[in-house]
């Protein structure tokens, strides 16, 4: 093989590798001009990783293992735990809004509330 043929093959393999990487990493332009990864791709990759590490387990058990890893502060230097606590707090505030508690009190039978 001549040098030109070898360099053409190397160029072709580099181009195919680059196109494969572009297909795997899909980015979309954010509102403020920053680049954010596609969340569907991220979720699929997390699901694949959990499925590969826990083969043959039910989806509920895989989700429980993922939540335990998030709560243990071992992922993303503990930032997941902070975000999870914030989501829990917002959910509790949403469930126990004043008007919802008042409606439950008004609509419940005597002594049930």
Beta strands, then each sheet from edge to edge (+ up, - down):
strand 1: 27-29
strand 2: 35-37
sheet 1: 1+ 2-
end
